[in-house]
Amino acid sequence: MSDLRSDVDGTLLVPVANPETADRQLDTALDIATDRSYRILLVYIVEVPSQLSLQDGRRYLLEDEDEQMLADATARVEAAGVPVDKRIRMARGISTGIIGAAEKYDVDAILMGWRGRPPRQDVILGNYIDRVLRDAECDVLVKRIQRPRPDPVDTVLVPVAGGPHEGLAIETAASIARRNDAAVTLLHVRESVDPERTRDEAKSLLAETAADFDDVQPVERKLVENDNVEATITDWTSEHDVTVLGVSRGGLVQRALLGTTSEAVGRHAANTVVLAKRHDPVPSRLRRLFS
């Protein structure tokens, strides 16, 4: 185990690329790290083309401004009283550098920033984000950082559907709520045509989820009936400072899943959004063989 984790309960990897996005990532990173007694590992990836050796990448591609940005981010974490380390890594690609850092330092989670740009062919959130979501062997959080997050956060929205990644969304939302003394709204949108759950089952799901929010008050439970799940959740985001949701069943990074609830809400929400993907150590193809 890396010595980065010797005196803390876990490590949160935050890849940073520029001062503006780093500041917006750190708002949420500090909430999580403080609440869970995590260390923050700040990493700046230098993408080195094949024409250069990795060693030459540091010599020719690393700018003083990049090192200063990393130093400033480190100072902000230190000022918040959170243990922090910083690393500069040379890699052939951004995703390769992030995944390599996660493996080398045995991190518990990665928090990436996403600008929310429109999707391109065969790309959902972005080339490197898609790959990290797919391949990283740890939990992954993706925060849309188009605009600054309110300080403090007053309200957190958590859409609830019972998906496999919802536990990480709940943990993240609870950390944000506790650190900001924010209220939480749990929202379940039940389709009227062929609903997945009865009304009683939906109410039970909301009640079970509310029980997971230790030391958070108030926690409201809302059951809404509407056949357009994505649009309904997106409308509710306008009434909350932050929305945290697990990626939809089956994942986020398969092309066939464009238009799933998590991707649609993440792209169109009115305010800050954090998408959560829990690491599953059993590949889906193996899970199908033994199910």
C-alpha positions, -999 to +999 in steps of 0.1 A: +000+000+000+013+035-009+025+056+020+001+083+007-025+064+028-006+057+059-024+082+082-058+087+066-089+067+058-086+069+020-073+089-009-092+110-034-074+116-067-082+150-083-067+155-118-063+192-124-057+210-157-061+247-151-068+271-122-105+277-129-115+241-132-092+231-103-110+255-080-144+242-090-133+206-085-118+214-051-151+227-038-165+192-039-132+174-032-128+193+001-163+184+011-157+147+005-122+146+019-131+165+051-162+144+057-145+110+051-111+118+065-095+114+031-062+127+017-064+146-016-039+136-043-036+164-069-022+152-102-012+172-133-008+151-164+016+161-191+005+145-224+037+135-242+035+128-280+053+097-293+080+119-309+094+126-274+105+104-246+085+106-214+116+121-197+118+148-224+082+157-217+090+172-184+119+192-200+101+205-230+063+205-222+059+213-185+053+251-181+060+272-150+023+281-150+014+245-147+036+240-117+022+272-101-014+260-107-006+228-089+011+246-061-018+270-057-043+241-056-021+224-030-021+255-008-059+257-009-062+222+003-036+227+030-054+259+042-086+238+046-067+214+069-069+184+046-038+163+040-026+167+005+000+154-019+008+165-055+023+148-084+033+156-120+030+126-143+042+122-179+019+100-200+010+093-236-026+102-229-045+120-202-067+090-194-036+068-193-020+092-168-050+093-146-056+056-145-019+049-139-019+073-110-050+057-095-033+023-097+001+034-084-013+052-054-042+028-047-067+056-045-103+051-034-120+075-058-113+099-086-130+133-090-129+147-125-141+179-139-164+181-170-173+212-190-206+197-203-198+201-240-222+185-266-214+149-274-195+139-305-196+107-324-185+078-302-177+102-274-201+109-245-185+131-219-150+134-235-124+110-247-104+108-215-134+110-192-151+082-210-121+059-207-115+067-170-152+059-163-148+026-181-114+014-170-105+029-136-104+003-108-119+026-082-150+048-077-153+077-102-171+110-097-176+135-126-185+170-117-199+194-143-180+226-139-196+250-163-202+276-136-192+282-100-210+263-073-229+284-047-210+289-014-223+276+008-246+250-008-281+252+006-299+224-012-288+191-027-310+170-050-306+132-052-326+114-078-334+079-065-341+049-088-324+020-070-296+017-095-262+000-088-242+033-085-267+050-062-248+042-031-219+063-041-242+091-051-258+090-017-224+090+001-213+120-020-245+139-015-243+133+023-208+146+025-217+177+006-248+182+027-230+177+061-202+200+052-225+228+040-254+222+065-276+218+034-310+203+030-315+172+009-343+163-015-347+127-025-367+125-058-382+094-074-399+099-108-424+071-114-436+065-149-474+060-152-470+036-182-455+003-171-438+017-140-408-002-125-423+000-090-457+003-074-464+035-055-458+017-022-425+003-034-414+037-046-422+052-012-403+023+005-373+030-017-373+067-007-377+058+030-348+034+028-326+059+011-335+087+036-322+064+064-287+065+048-283+102+054-268+102+088-267+136+106-283+154+076-315+174+083-339+180+067-342+152+042-374+155+021-389+127+001-407+135-032-426+110-054-435+124-087-454+107-115-443+117-150-434+096-181-405+119-190-381+110-163-351+130-176-370+162-182-387+160-148-354+156-129-338+183-150-367+207-141-361+199-104-324+207-107-333+244-111-345+245-075-313+230-060-277+241-059-262+207-065-276+174-080-259+141-073-269+110-091-256+076-099-250+067-136-278+047-152-280+009-152-255-006-175-230+023-172-225+056-189-199+049-215-216+026-240-226+044-271-260+026-271-268+043-238-267+079-250-299+095-237-299+076-204-311+095-174-277+102-159-262+115-191-292+136-201-295+152-166-258+157-164-258+176-196-289+197-192-292+204-154-296+240-144-269+239-118-239+219-106-241+181-112-220+153-099-223+119-116-212+089-095-200+055-108-192+028-082-164+005-091-175-030-098-146-054-094-165-081-113-166-074-151-201-074-165-193-102-189-182-125-161-212-115-140-235-126-168-218-160-170-225-168-134-260-152-131 
